[in-house]
Amino acid sequence: MEYAAGGQARVAADAGRVGRELERPPLRAVRGWCPQQVGQTVGVDDLLIRPFEEADRVALVELWEHCSLTRPWNDPHRDIDRKLALGDRLLLVAVRSADLVGSVMAGYDGHRGWVNYLAVDPGQRRRGVATALIDAAVERLGELGCPKVNLQIRRANADAVRFYASLGFVEDDVISMGKRLVDDTVEPS
Ligand SMILES: CC(C)(COP(=O)(O)OP(=O)(O)OC[C@H]1O[C@@H](n2cnc3c(N)ncnc32)[C@H](O)[C@@H]1OP(=O)(O)O)[C@@H](O)C(=O)NCCC(=O)NCCS
């Protein structure tokens, strides 16, 4: 990714992006995180996208709770710890004026990329924050060789459906199934 002087993000030729149209117009809120330059984040339009840092933890869990993404059977702190243990730096946060305003947790399993914990502070919505987060995550997944990004949306979450549809995501003809391996309601021994 390159950054032009005018503050618009440009994507270097192809860059392995998936799930999006490369011709899509520039973002309103521009990414500040370049995977090759972790630690040299670039803030544009006062919005910064960067990997999670430990100092973000309290604000991040508060954001998830505020956005109704937490569930009693899912310990968010354990989810953060599990993600950090993988070391892929794909838990991203959006920061504006030193406030944590958004997040996304992405991952690549060798077959599909996955996106979870996409959240934007209610006071910051419809300003392109989620778009910038998904762009950054998708770009990184593309660099890892990921051919397709999947995600799950709770059936009642029409806002999220409209959001992903606006980015070119389409509904797959699948049944989503799951099996719990760790009970987060039980303290680890
Ligand atoms: C879904 C969510 C992440 C969108 O964040 P956002 O920063 O407001 O999204 P953006 O500003 O990047 O939106 C981009 C486009 O998506 C569409 N969109 C986003 N939110 C929408 C909504 N509530 N209704 C209709 N379209 C919407 C619009 O086309 C929008 O472009 P526009 O503002 O120019 O019309 C945010 O509403 C949120 O945090 N919701 C609660 C948590 C959640 O449900 N997460 C997803 C779990 S699967």
The ligand as a Tripos MOL2 file, in Angstrom:
@<TRIPOS>MOLECULE
LIG
   48    50     1     0     0
SMALL
NO_CHARGES

@<TRIPOS>ATOM
      1 C1        -21.7810   -2.9710   10.9300 C.3       1 LIG1
      2 C2        -20.8140   -1.8530   11.3850 C.3       1 LIG1
      3 C3        -19.4780   -2.5070   11.7300 C.3       1 LIG1
      4 C4        -20.6300   -0.8290   10.2530 C.3       1 LIG1
      5 O1        -19.6480    0.1270   10.6530 O.3       1 LIG1
      6 P1        -19.5090    1.5800    9.9410 P.3       1 LIG1
      7 O2        -18.1840    2.1140   10.3210 O.co2     1 LIG1
      8 O3        -20.6970    2.3910   10.2670 O.co2     1 LIG1
      9 O4        -19.5330    1.1810    8.4070 O.3       1 LIG1
     10 P2        -19.0740    2.1320    7.1810 P.3       1 LIG1
     11 O5        -19.1900    3.5650    7.5690 O.co2     1 LIG1
     12 O6        -17.7390    1.6770    6.7260 O.co2     1 LIG1
     13 O7        -20.1980    1.7670    6.1270 O.3       1 LIG1
     14 C5        -19.9110    1.5330    4.7660 C.3       1 LIG1
     15 C6        -21.1990    1.3140    4.0360 C.3       1 LIG1
     16 O8        -21.8830    0.1540    4.5800 O.3       1 LIG1
     17 C7        -23.2990    0.3720    4.5230 C.3       1 LIG1
     18 N1        -23.8230    0.4350    5.8940 N.ar      1 LIG1
     19 C8        -23.1280    0.4980    7.0530 C.ar      1 LIG1
     20 N2        -23.9580    0.5340    8.1030 N.ar      1 LIG1
     21 C9        -25.2150    0.5040    7.5940 C.ar      1 LIG1
     22 C10       -26.5050    0.5170    8.2010 C.ar      1 LIG1
     23 N3        -26.6800    0.5870    9.5330 N.pl3     1 LIG1
     24 N4        -27.5840    0.4920    7.3650 N.ar      1 LIG1
     25 C11       -27.4380    0.4350    6.0310 C.ar      1 LIG1
     26 N5        -26.2240    0.4250    5.3990 N.ar      1 LIG1
     27 C12       -25.1380    0.4480    6.1850 C.ar      1 LIG1
     28 C13       -23.5080    1.7040    3.8050 C.3       1 LIG1
     29 O9        -23.5690    1.4330    2.4120 O.3       1 LIG1
     30 C14       -22.2080    2.4290    4.1450 C.3       1 LIG1
     31 O10       -21.8850    3.4650    3.2320 O.3       1 LIG1
     32 P3        -22.5790    4.9230    3.4060 P.3       1 LIG1
     33 O11       -22.3840    5.3350    4.8250 O.co2     1 LIG1
     34 O12       -21.8030    5.7770    2.4290 O.co2     1 LIG1
     35 O13       -24.0300    4.7450    3.0460 O.co2     1 LIG1
     36 C15       -21.3740   -1.0990   12.6320 C.3       1 LIG1
     37 O14       -22.7320   -0.7450   12.3930 O.3       1 LIG1
     38 C16       -21.3180   -1.8840   13.9320 C.2       1 LIG1
     39 O15       -20.3160   -1.8350   14.6530 O.2       1 LIG1
     40 N6        -22.3800   -2.6200   14.2860 N.am      1 LIG1
     41 C17       -22.4240   -3.3550   15.5480 C.3       1 LIG1
     42 C18       -21.4740   -4.5290   15.5730 C.3       1 LIG1
     43 C19       -21.7830   -5.5190   14.4730 C.2       1 LIG1
     44 O16       -22.9240   -5.8340   14.1830 O.2       1 LIG1
     45 N7        -20.6950   -6.0630   13.8640 N.am      1 LIG1
     46 C20       -20.8030   -7.0240   12.7850 C.3       1 LIG1
     47 C21       -20.8850   -8.4050   13.3390 C.3       1 LIG1
     48 S1        -21.1120   -9.6020   12.0160 S.3       1 LIG1
@<TRIPOS>BOND
     1     1     2 1
     2     2     3 1
     3     2     4 1
     4     2    36 1
     5     4     5 1
     6     5     6 1
     7     6     7 2
     8     6     8 1
     9     6     9 1
    10     9    10 1
    11    10    11 2
    12    10    12 1
    13    10    13 1
    14    13    14 1
    15    14    15 1
    16    15    16 1
    17    15    30 1
    18    16    17 1
    19    17    18 1
    20    17    28 1
    21    18    19 ar
    22    18    27 ar
    23    19    20 ar
    24    20    21 ar
    25    21    22 ar
    26    21    27 ar
    27    22    23 1
    28    22    24 ar
    29    24    25 ar
    30    25    26 ar
    31    26    27 ar
    32    28    29 1
    33    28    30 1
    34    30    31 1
    35    31    32 1
    36    32    33 2
    37    32    34 1
    38    32    35 1
    39    36    37 1
    40    36    38 1
    41    38    39 2
    42    38    40 1
    43    40    41 1
    44    41    42 1
    45    42    43 1
    46    43    44 2
    47    43    45 1
    48    45    46 1
    49    46    47 1
    50    47    48 1
@<TRIPOS>SUBSTRUCTURE
     1 LIG1         1 GROUP 0 **** ****
